Amino acid sequence: MEVTKLLAQFVVDSRYADIPEKVRHEATRSVLNWLGCAVGASRHEGIDIALAALAPFAGPPQASVLGRAERLDIMHAALLNGISSHMFDFDDTHLKTVIHPSGPVASALLALAEHRPLSGADFLHAFILGVEVECRIGNAVYPSHYDVGWHITGTAGVFGAAAAVGRILGLNVQQMTWALGIAATQSAGLREMFGTMCKPFHPGRAAQNGMTAAFLAAKNFTSSERGIEAPRGFANVLATARNYDEITGKLGQTWEVALNTYKPFACGIVIHPIIDGCVQLRNEYKLKAGDIEGIALRVHPLVLELTGKKTPQVGLEGKFSVFHSAAVAIIHGEGGEDVYSDACVRDPQVTALRDRVSAVVDKSVHEDAAHIAIKLKDGRTLDKHVEHAIGSLARPMSDADLEAKFRKFAKGILSAAETDALVKLCWSIGTLKDAGALARAAVPADAVVARA
């Protein structure tokens, strides 16, 4: 089976008119959420560091660094905006594969949209196709690819960025096949990096590398035409099992972006049921940390594998600690970015309760579920089973929820008027004459270039 070529043919031949309105709307929600995450994290220390390290070597100022005054060449802008969009670990999630699909694709596309004319409809179409490509490839190799230690957002995301940018560049089938092959040979990202600045680096690099793949292919830079399915191609080298029907089956009939979900909490997706349940118990019983003797969790195996950090020392590590997340859910009643700061993970009250949280694996518990038992000092035990966390497909965030999340991110970076204008642009992206307007509107009027 010529998997790579069939996928390339699909991307080249796709027509925007054939994509259902419901799918277009979900793509719009994805872009809104991605942009809010990128703007919200734009002043994070990690972005300051990356800019200080890379800006001296960047090319001409072609595209915006979202939320900031700096402008970089489009490839470095794609990298920085991809990093920013995932820095809070608050972006979207394709639950079947745990890919964060928007970061690699939207970061590449928006940078490109500032460099060459691109309508909102063309942007949205290319975005949908990029997400389709990365998630289908992810579907084909998940879970074995993930289980051996690859960070699938980086490894699959590079294909999505290549396909999306290649679509805008007007690649033919041969060139698109090459672009996917060039993406395949750049596929990277290790789960070992979770809890460090390298995790958000992965979608940024995927955006940059995917863009590179498309531009090389546009000039007829060749690659294997079987970059995905060859015996020494992506799916066979980076996974112990694969199913190519997940890539080629029902192409153009089903759409992976329609399965996208959005995080209400700024941490690893597998922790969300625990936070959800702890917040519910806190609010229902007016719980205080001092009331609690211990919190016992029963969780899916992935929870401890991914988020088993018992004593996180910095905020980024806290995002991968189910123990910290349960504690702050009780103490603060939330799982927003504020509870994953360096100060919060070192707060004596938080650490004291965190030490009283235990977790055991229960293989009967679904990835999107959790069981929480809180033993109180008065002898009572409070139980809560969360079948589906808020933000999941079963309990999705509404348009209003996503807009409120966006506004919270933008506060302190954009003015209220600037935020209103940007939200309006996002919701109307499919009708914009110039998709680059999104990037320009995401830069505050009073922004100044940071000095290293």
LINNOR-V858107 format. One record per residue. N is the residue number from 1. RES is the residue in one small letter. SS is DSSP state (hx for helix, st for strand, lp for the rest). OMEGA is omega in radians with two decimals (999 if undefined). NEAR is the number of other ideal C-beta (glycine too) atoms within 10 Angstrom. Layout:
n->N res->RES ss->SS omega->OMEGA near->NEAR
n->N res->RES ss->SS omega->OMEGA near->NEAR
This chain:
n->1 res->m ss->lp omega->3.11 near->11
n->2 res->e ss->lp omega->-3.04 near->14
n->3 res->v ss->hx omega->-3.08 near->24
n->4 res->t ss->hx omega->-3.11 near->30
n->5 res->k ss->hx omega->3.10 near->20
n->6 res->l ss->hx omega->3.13 near->17
n->7 res->l ss->hx omega->3.10 near->26
n->8 res->a ss->hx omega->3.14 near->29
n->9 res->q ss->hx omega->3.13 near->15
n->10 res->f ss->hx omega->-3.11 near->20
n->11 res->v ss->hx omega->-3.11 near->24
n->12 res->v ss->hx omega->-3.03 near->19
n->13 res->d ss->hx omega->-3.04 near->11
n->14 res->s ss->lp omega->3.09 near->19
n->15 res->r ss->lp omega->-3.12 near->8
n->16 res->y ss->hx omega->-3.11 near->14
n->17 res->a ss->hx omega->-3.11 near->7
n->18 res->d ss->hx omega->-3.11 near->11
n->19 res->i ss->lp omega->-3.09 near->19
n->20 res->p ss->lp omega->-3.14 near->10
n->21 res->e ss->hx omega->3.12 near->8
n->22 res->k ss->hx omega->3.12 near->10
n->23 res->v ss->hx omega->3.10 near->19
n->24 res->r ss->hx omega->-3.13 near->21
n->25 res->h ss->hx omega->3.12 near->16
n->26 res->e ss->hx omega->3.07 near->21
n->27 res->a ss->hx omega->3.10 near->27
n->28 res->t ss->hx omega->3.08 near->21
n->29 res->r ss->hx omega->-3.13 near->24
n->30 res->s ss->hx omega->-3.14 near->26
n->31 res->v ss->hx omega->3.10 near->26
n->32 res->l ss->hx omega->-3.12 near->24
n->33 res->n ss->hx omega->3.12 near->28
n->34 res->w ss->hx omega->-3.09 near->29
n->35 res->l ss->hx omega->3.09 near->29
n->36 res->g ss->hx omega->3.12 near->30
n->37 res->c ss->hx omega->-3.11 near->31
n->38 res->a ss->hx omega->3.10 near->31
n->39 res->v ss->hx omega->-3.08 near->26
n->40 res->g ss->hx omega->-3.11 near->26
n->41 res->a ss->lp omega->-3.01 near->28
n->42 res->s ss->lp omega->3.13 near->27
n->43 res->r ss->lp omega->3.14 near->14
n->44 res->h ss->lp omega->3.13 near->20
n->45 res->e ss->hx omega->-3.12 near->13
n->46 res->g ss->hx omega->3.11 near->18
n->47 res->i ss->hx omega->3.07 near->25
n->48 res->d ss->hx omega->-3.12 near->14
n->49 res->i ss->hx omega->-3.11 near->13
n->50 res->a ss->hx omega->3.12 near->22
n->51 res->l ss->hx omega->3.13 near->21
n->52 res->a ss->hx omega->-3.11 near->12
n->53 res->a ss->hx omega->-2.93 near->10
n->54 res->l ss->hx omega->-3.08 near->13
n->55 res->a ss->hx omega->3.13 near->17
n->56 res->p ss->hx omega->-3.09 near->8
n->57 res->f ss->hx omega->-3.12 near->9
n->58 res->a ss->lp omega->3.12 near->18
n->59 res->g ss->lp omega->-3.08 near->10
n->60 res->p ss->lp omega->-3.11 near->10
n->61 res->p ss->lp omega->-3.04 near->14
n->62 res->q ss->lp omega->-3.01 near->18
n->63 res->a ss->st omega->-3.05 near->25
n->64 res->s ss->st omega->2.81 near->25
n->65 res->v ss->lp omega->-2.96 near->30
n->66 res->l ss->lp omega->3.12 near->29
n->67 res->g ss->lp omega->-3.06 near->25
n->68 res->r ss->lp omega->-3.13 near->24
n->69 res->a ss->lp omega->-3.08 near->14
n->70 res->e ss->lp omega->3.02 near->21
n->71 res->r ss->st omega->-3.07 near->19
n->72 res->l ss->st omega->2.96 near->24
n->73 res->d ss->lp omega->-2.97 near->17
n->74 res->i ss->hx omega->-3.12 near->23
n->75 res->m ss->hx omega->3.08 near->21
n->76 res->h ss->hx omega->3.07 near->25
n->77 res->a ss->hx omega->3.09 near->30
n->78 res->a ss->hx omega->3.11 near->32
n->79 res->l ss->hx omega->-3.08 near->28
n->80 res->l ss->hx omega->-3.12 near->30
n->81 res->n ss->hx omega->3.05 near->36
n->82 res->g ss->hx omega->3.07 near->34
n->83 res->i ss->hx omega->-3.09 near->31
n->84 res->s ss->hx omega->-3.07 near->29
n->85 res->s ss->hx omega->-3.09 near->32
n->86 res->h ss->hx omega->-3.05 near->28
n->87 res->m ss->hx omega->3.13 near->28
n->88 res->f ss->lp omega->-3.03 near->24
n->89 res->d ss->lp omega->-3.03 near->24
n->90 res->f ss->lp omega->-3.04 near->26
n->91 res->d ss->lp omega->-3.01 near->26
n->92 res->d ss->lp omega->-3.13 near->28
n->93 res->t ss->st omega->2.97 near->24
n->94 res->h ss->st omega->-2.89 near->25
n->95 res->l ss->lp omega->-3.11 near->16
n->96 res->k ss->lp omega->-3.08 near->16
n->97 res->t ss->lp omega->-2.95 near->26
n->98 res->v ss->lp omega->2.97 near->20
n->99 res->i ss->st omega->2.97 near->31
n->100 res->h ss->lp omega->-2.83 near->30
n->101 res->p ss->hx omega->-3.01 near->31
n->102 res->s ss->hx omega->-3.03 near->36
n->103 res->g ss->hx omega->-3.13 near->31
n->104 res->p ss->hx omega->-3.00 near->37
n->105 res->v ss->hx omega->-3.08 near->36
n->106 res->a ss->hx omega->-3.12 near->35
n->107 res->s ss->hx omega->3.09 near->32
n->108 res->a ss->hx omega->-3.06 near->37
n->109 res->l ss->hx omega->-3.07 near->30
n->110 res->l ss->hx omega->3.06 near->29
n->111 res->a ss->hx omega->3.12 near->31
n->112 res->l ss->hx omega->-3.10 near->28
n->113 res->a ss->hx omega->3.07 near->27
n->114 res->e ss->lp omega->-3.07 near->21
n->115 res->h ss->lp omega->3.13 near->14
n->116 res->r ss->lp omega->-3.10 near->11
n->117 res->p ss->lp omega->-3.10 near->10
n->118 res->l ss->lp omega->-3.14 near->20
n->119 res->s ss->lp omega->3.10 near->16
n->120 res->g ss->hx omega->3.13 near->23
n->121 res->a ss->hx omega->3.11 near->17
n->122 res->d ss->hx omega->3.08 near->18
n->123 res->f ss->hx omega->-3.07 near->26
n->124 res->l ss->hx omega->3.11 near->26
n->125 res->h ss->hx omega->3.14 near->23
n->126 res->a ss->hx omega->3.11 near->29
n->127 res->f ss->hx omega->3.13 near->29
n->128 res->i ss->hx omega->-3.14 near->25
n->129 res->l ss->hx omega->3.12 near->27
n->130 res->g ss->hx omega->3.10 near->32
n->131 res->v ss->hx omega->3.12 near->32
n->132 res->e ss->hx omega->-3.10 near->29
n->133 res->v ss->hx omega->-3.07 near->32
n->134 res->e ss->hx omega->-3.09 near->33
n->135 res->c ss->hx omega->3.07 near->28
n->136 res->r ss->hx omega->3.08 near->26
n->137 res->i ss->hx omega->3.06 near->35
n->138 res->g ss->hx omega->3.10 near->27
n->139 res->n ss->hx omega->-3.05 near->20
n->140 res->a ss->hx omega->-3.06 near->24
n->141 res->v ss->hx omega->3.11 near->28
n->142 res->y ss->lp omega->0.16 near->24
n->143 res->p ss->lp omega->-3.00 near->15
n->144 res->s ss->hx omega->3.12 near->14
n->145 res->h ss->hx omega->3.14 near->25
n->146 res->y ss->hx omega->-3.06 near->21
n->147 res->d ss->hx omega->-3.14 near->14
n->148 res->v ss->lp omega->2.98 near->12
n->149 res->g ss->lp omega->3.11 near->11
n->150 res->w ss->st omega->3.02 near->22
n->151 res->h ss->lp omega->-2.92 near->26
n->152 res->i ss->hx omega->3.07 near->26
n->153 res->t ss->hx omega->3.10 near->30
n->154 res->g ss->hx omega->-3.02 near->32
n->155 res->t ss->hx omega->3.10 near->28
n->156 res->a ss->hx omega->-3.09 near->33
n->157 res->g ss->hx omega->-3.13 near->40
n->158 res->v ss->hx omega->3.09 near->35
n->159 res->f ss->hx omega->3.14 near->34
n->160 res->g ss->hx omega->3.12 near->37
n->161 res->a ss->hx omega->3.13 near->35
n->162 res->a ss->hx omega->-3.13 near->38
n->163 res->a ss->hx omega->-3.10 near->32
n->164 res->a ss->hx omega->3.14 near->32
n->165 res->v ss->hx omega->3.10 near->29
n->166 res->g ss->hx omega->3.09 near->33
n->167 res->r ss->hx omega->3.14 near->24
n->168 res->i ss->hx omega->3.13 near->21
n->169 res->l ss->hx omega->3.11 near->18
n->170 res->g ss->lp omega->3.13 near->10
n->171 res->l ss->lp omega->3.00 near->24
n->172 res->n ss->lp omega->-3.04 near->13
n->173 res->v ss->hx omega->3.11 near->15
n->174 res->q ss->hx omega->-3.13 near->15
n->175 res->q ss->hx omega->3.12 near->22
n->176 res->m ss->hx omega->3.08 near->28
n->177 res->t ss->hx omega->3.08 near->29
n->178 res->w ss->hx omega->-3.13 near->28
n->179 res->a ss->hx omega->3.12 near->33
n->180 res->l ss->hx omega->3.07 near->34
n->181 res->g ss->hx omega->3.10 near->28
n->182 res->i ss->hx omega->3.05 near->25
n->183 res->a ss->hx omega->-3.09 near->35
n->184 res->a ss->hx omega->-3.09 near->27
n->185 res->t ss->lp omega->3.06 near->15
n->186 res->q ss->lp omega->-3.07 near->19
n->187 res->s ss->lp omega->-3.07 near->24
n->188 res->a ss->lp omega->3.11 near->15
n->189 res->g ss->lp omega->-3.06 near->23
n->190 res->l ss->st omega->3.12 near->14
n->191 res->r ss->hx omega->3.07 near->17
n->192 res->e ss->hx omega->-3.05 near->11
n->193 res->m ss->hx omega->-3.13 near->15
n->194 res->f ss->lp omega->-3.11 near->19
n->195 res->g ss->lp omega->3.09 near->22
n->196 res->t ss->lp omega->3.12 near->14
n->197 res->m ss->hx omega->3.13 near->16
n->198 res->c ss->hx omega->3.13 near->18
n->199 res->k ss->hx omega->3.08 near->27
n->200 res->p ss->hx omega->3.04 near->30
n->201 res->f ss->hx omega->-3.07 near->21
n->202 res->h ss->hx omega->3.10 near->29
n->203 res->p ss->hx omega->3.08 near->37
n->204 res->g ss->hx omega->3.12 near->27
n->205 res->r ss->hx omega->3.08 near->23
n->206 res->a ss->hx omega->3.09 near->35
n->207 res->a ss->hx omega->-3.12 near->37
n->208 res->q ss->hx omega->-3.11 near->27
n->209 res->n ss->hx omega->3.09 near->27
n->210 res->g ss->hx omega->3.07 near->36
n->211 res->m ss->hx omega->3.09 near->29
n->212 res->t ss->hx omega->-3.14 near->22
n->213 res->a ss->hx omega->-3.11 near->29
n->214 res->a ss->hx omega->3.13 near->28
n->215 res->f ss->hx omega->3.07 near->20
n->216 res->l ss->hx omega->-3.13 near->17
n->217 res->a ss->hx omega->3.13 near->28
n->218 res->a ss->hx omega->3.10 near->18
n->219 res->k ss->lp omega->3.09 near->7
n->220 res->n ss->lp omega->2.97 near->9
n->221 res->f ss->lp omega->-2.95 near->15
n->222 res->t ss->lp omega->3.01 near->13
n->223 res->s ss->lp omega->2.97 near->19
n->224 res->s ss->lp omega->3.09 near->19
n->225 res->e ss->lp omega->3.13 near->17
n->226 res->r ss->lp omega->-3.05 near->21
n->227 res->g ss->lp omega->-3.14 near->27
n->228 res->i ss->lp omega->-2.90 near->30
n->229 res->e ss->lp omega->-3.11 near->24
n->230 res->a ss->lp omega->3.14 near->17
n->231 res->p ss->lp omega->3.08 near->8
n->232 res->r ss->lp omega->3.08 near->9
n->233 res->g ss->lp omega->-3.03 near->18
n->234 res->f ss->hx omega->-2.97 near->30
n->235 res->a ss->hx omega->-3.13 near->25
n->236 res->n ss->hx omega->-3.14 near->15
n->237 res->v ss->hx omega->-3.00 near->11
n->238 res->l ss->lp omega->3.12 near->20
n->239 res->a ss->lp omega->3.11 near->20
n->240 res->t ss->lp omega->3.07 near->11
n->241 res->a ss->lp omega->-3.12 near->13
n->242 res->r ss->lp omega->3.13 near->22
n->243 res->n ss->lp omega->-3.05 near->13
n->244 res->y ss->lp omega->3.07 near->18
n->245 res->d ss->hx omega->3.09 near->13
n->246 res->e ss->hx omega->3.12 near->18
n->247 res->i ss->hx omega->-2.98 near->26
n->248 res->t ss->hx omega->-3.07 near->16
n->249 res->g ss->lp omega->3.06 near->12
n->250 res->k ss->lp omega->3.07 near->10
n->251 res->l ss->st omega->-3.14 near->17
n->252 res->g ss->lp omega->3.12 near->12
n->253 res->q ss->lp omega->3.06 near->7
n->254 res->t ss->st omega->-3.04 near->12
n->255 res->w ss->lp omega->-3.06 near->22
n->256 res->e ss->hx omega->3.14 near->23
n->257 res->v ss->hx omega->3.10 near->27
n->258 res->a ss->hx omega->3.13 near->17
n->259 res->l ss->hx omega->-3.09 near->17
n->260 res->n ss->st omega->3.09 near->24
n->261 res->t ss->st omega->-3.01 near->22
n->262 res->y ss->lp omega->-3.02 near->24
n->263 res->k ss->lp omega->2.95 near->24
n->264 res->p ss->lp omega->-3.10 near->22
n->265 res->f ss->lp omega->-2.98 near->27
n->266 res->a ss->lp omega->-3.09 near->25
n->267 res->c ss->lp omega->3.12 near->27
n->268 res->g ss->lp omega->-3.01 near->23
n->269 res->i ss->hx omega->-3.07 near->23
n->270 res->v ss->hx omega->3.12 near->24
n->271 res->i ss->hx omega->-2.98 near->27
n->272 res->h ss->hx omega->3.10 near->25
n->273 res->p ss->hx omega->3.14 near->29
n->274 res->i ss->hx omega->3.12 near->31
n->275 res->i ss->hx omega->-3.14 near->28
n->276 res->d ss->hx omega->-3.10 near->24
n->277 res->g ss->hx omega->3.13 near->23
n->278 res->c ss->hx omega->3.10 near->28
n->279 res->v ss->hx omega->3.12 near->22
n->280 res->q ss->hx omega->3.14 near->15
n->281 res->l ss->hx omega->3.11 near->21
n->282 res->r ss->hx omega->-3.07 near->21
n->283 res->n ss->hx omega->-3.10 near->10
n->284 res->e ss->hx omega->-3.05 near->10
n->285 res->y ss->hx omega->3.13 near->13
n->286 res->k ss->lp omega->-3.03 near->8
n->287 res->l ss->lp omega->2.99 near->19
n->288 res->k ss->lp omega->-3.12 near->11
n->289 res->a ss->hx omega->-3.11 near->15
n->290 res->g ss->hx omega->3.13 near->9
n->291 res->d ss->hx omega->-2.86 near->15
n->292 res->i ss->st omega->3.03 near->21
n->293 res->e ss->st omega->3.13 near->13
n->294 res->g ss->st omega->3.09 near->15
n->295 res->i ss->st omega->-3.13 near->24
n->296 res->a ss->st omega->-3.10 near->17
n->297 res->l ss->st omega->2.94 near->27
n->298 res->r ss->st omega->-2.94 near->18
n->299 res->v ss->st omega->3.03 near->24
n->300 res->h ss->lp omega->-3.12 near->20
n->301 res->p ss->hx omega->-3.11 near->13
n->302 res->l ss->hx omega->-3.05 near->17
n->303 res->v ss->hx omega->-3.14 near->24
n->304 res->l ss->hx omega->3.09 near->18
n->305 res->e ss->hx omega->-3.07 near->12
n->306 res->l ss->hx omega->-2.97 near->20
n->307 res->t ss->hx omega->-3.07 near->27
n->308 res->g ss->st omega->-3.14 near->14
n->309 res->k ss->lp omega->-3.05 near->19
n->310 res->k ss->lp omega->-3.07 near->14
n->311 res->t ss->lp omega->3.13 near->12
n->312 res->p ss->lp omega->-3.10 near->24
n->313 res->q ss->lp omega->3.12 near->12
n->314 res->v ss->lp omega->-3.06 near->14
n->315 res->g ss->hx omega->-3.13 near->23
n->316 res->l ss->hx omega->3.06 near->25
n->317 res->e ss->hx omega->3.12 near->19
n->318 res->g ss->hx omega->3.12 near->28
n->319 res->k ss->lp omega->-3.14 near->28
n->320 res->f ss->lp omega->3.07 near->23
n->321 res->s ss->st omega->3.08 near->25
n->322 res->v ss->hx omega->-3.14 near->26
n->323 res->f ss->hx omega->3.09 near->27
n->324 res->h ss->hx omega->-3.07 near->29
n->325 res->s ss->hx omega->3.09 near->29
n->326 res->a ss->hx omega->-3.12 near->28
n->327 res->a ss->hx omega->-3.10 near->29
n->328 res->v ss->hx omega->3.07 near->29
n->329 res->a ss->hx omega->3.10 near->25
n->330 res->i ss->hx omega->-3.04 near->23
n->331 res->i ss->hx omega->-3.04 near->22
n->332 res->h ss->hx omega->3.11 near->17
n->333 res->g ss->lp omega->-3.12 near->14
n->334 res->e ss->lp omega->3.07 near->16
n->335 res->g ss->lp omega->-3.14 near->26
n->336 res->g ss->lp omega->-3.06 near->17
n->337 res->e ss->hx omega->-3.09 near->23
n->338 res->d ss->hx omega->-3.09 near->13
n->339 res->v ss->hx omega->3.07 near->27
n->340 res->y ss->hx omega->3.04 near->27
n->341 res->s ss->lp omega->3.07 near->14
n->342 res->d ss->hx omega->-3.11 near->15
n->343 res->a ss->hx omega->-3.07 near->10
n->344 res->c ss->hx omega->-3.12 near->21
n->345 res->v ss->hx omega->3.12 near->25
n->346 res->r ss->lp omega->-3.13 near->14
n->347 res->d ss->lp omega->-3.09 near->18
n->348 res->p ss->hx omega->3.14 near->7
n->349 res->q ss->hx omega->3.13 near->14
n->350 res->v ss->hx omega->-3.11 near->22
n->351 res->t ss->hx omega->3.13 near->16
n->352 res->a ss->hx omega->3.12 near->13
n->353 res->l ss->hx omega->3.13 near->23
n->354 res->r ss->hx omega->3.14 near->25
n->355 res->d ss->lp omega->-3.14 near->13
n->356 res->r ss->lp omega->3.09 near->17
n->357 res->v ss->st omega->3.06 near->24
n->358 res->s ss->st omega->-3.13 near->14
n->359 res->a ss->st omega->3.07 near->21
n->360 res->v ss->st omega->3.12 near->12
n->361 res->v ss->st omega->3.04 near->15
n->362 res->d ss->lp omega->-3.05 near->16
n->363 res->k ss->lp omega->3.09 near->7
n->364 res->s ss->lp omega->3.14 near->8
n->365 res->v ss->lp omega->-3.13 near->21
n->366 res->h ss->lp omega->3.14 near->13
n->367 res->e ss->lp omega->-3.06 near->18
n->368 res->d ss->lp omega->-3.08 near->21
n->369 res->a ss->lp omega->3.07 near->20
n->370 res->a ss->st omega->3.03 near->30
n->371 res->h ss->st omega->-3.08 near->19
n->372 res->i ss->st omega->3.05 near->26
n->373 res->a ss->st omega->-3.14 near->16
n->374 res->i ss->st omega->3.10 near->26
n->375 res->k ss->st omega->-3.11 near->15
n->376 res->l ss->st omega->-3.13 near->14
n->377 res->k ss->lp omega->3.10 near->10
n->378 res->d ss->lp omega->3.07 near->7
n->379 res->g ss->lp omega->3.13 near->7
n->380 res->r ss->lp omega->3.00 near->11
n->381 res->t ss->st omega->-3.13 near->11
n->382 res->l ss->st omega->-3.10 near->17
n->383 res->d ss->st omega->3.05 near->11
n->384 res->k ss->st omega->3.01 near->18
n->385 res->h ss->st omega->3.10 near->13
n->386 res->v ss->st omega->-3.11 near->23
n->387 res->e ss->lp omega->3.10 near->13
n->388 res->h ss->lp omega->-3.11 near->16
n->389 res->a ss->lp omega->3.02 near->25
n->390 res->i ss->lp omega->-3.07 near->19
n->391 res->g ss->lp omega->3.12 near->22
n->392 res->s ss->lp omega->3.10 near->23
n->393 res->l ss->lp omega->-3.14 near->13
n->394 res->a ss->lp omega->3.14 near->11
n->395 res->r ss->lp omega->-2.97 near->15
n->396 res->p ss->lp omega->2.99 near->17
n->397 res->m ss->lp omega->-3.14 near->19
n->398 res->s ss->lp omega->3.04 near->10
n->399 res->d ss->hx omega->3.14 near->13
n->400 res->a ss->hx omega->3.09 near->8
n->401 res->d ss->hx omega->-3.12 near->16
n->402 res->l ss->hx omega->3.14 near->23
n->403 res->e ss->hx omega->3.10 near->19
n->404 res->a ss->hx omega->3.09 near->13
n->405 res->k ss->hx omega->3.12 near->21
n->406 res->f ss->hx omega->-3.09 near->21
n->407 res->r ss->hx omega->3.10 near->16
n->408 res->k ss->hx omega->3.10 near->13
n->409 res->f ss->hx omega->-3.03 near->25
n->410 res->a ss->hx omega->-3.08 near->24
n->411 res->k ss->st omega->-3.13 near->12
n->412 res->g ss->lp omega->3.09 near->10
n->413 res->i ss->lp omega->3.05 near->20
n->414 res->l ss->st omega->3.04 near->25
n->415 res->s ss->lp omega->3.12 near->14
n->416 res->a ss->hx omega->3.14 near->10
n->417 res->a ss->hx omega->3.12 near->9
n->418 res->e ss->hx omega->3.11 near->18
n->419 res->t ss->hx omega->3.11 near->22
n->420 res->d ss->hx omega->-3.11 near->13
n->421 res->a ss->hx omega->-3.11 near->15
n->422 res->l ss->hx omega->3.09 near->24
n->423 res->v ss->hx omega->3.14 near->20
n->424 res->k ss->hx omega->3.10 near->10
n->425 res->l ss->hx omega->-3.13 near->19
n->426 res->c ss->hx omega->-3.11 near->24
n->427 res->w ss->hx omega->-3.11 near->17
n->428 res->s ss->lp omega->-3.02 near->11
n->429 res->i ss->hx omega->-3.10 near->22
n->430 res->g ss->hx omega->-3.12 near->20
n->431 res->t ss->hx omega->-3.10 near->10
n->432 res->l ss->lp omega->3.04 near->20
n->433 res->k ss->lp omega->-3.07 near->10
n->434 res->d ss->lp omega->-3.12 near->14
n->435 res->a ss->lp omega->3.11 near->27
n->436 res->g ss->lp omega->3.10 near->21
n->437 res->a ss->hx omega->3.10 near->17
n->438 res->l ss->hx omega->-3.12 near->25
n->439 res->a ss->hx omega->-3.11 near->21
n->440 res->r ss->hx omega->3.14 near->14
n->441 res->a ss->hx omega->-3.14 near->20
n->442 res->a ss->lp omega->3.09 near->28
n->443 res->v ss->lp omega->-3.11 near->22
n->444 res->p ss->lp omega->-3.09 near->19
n->445 res->a ss->lp omega->-3.09 near->9
n->446 res->d ss->lp omega->-3.12 near->9
n->447 res->a ss->lp omega->3.07 near->16
n->448 res->v ss->lp omega->-3.13 near->9
n->449 res->v ss->lp omega->3.11 near->11
n->450 res->a ss->lp omega->3.11 near->15
n->451 res->r ss->lp omega->-3.11 near->5
n->452 res->a ss->lp omega->999 near->9
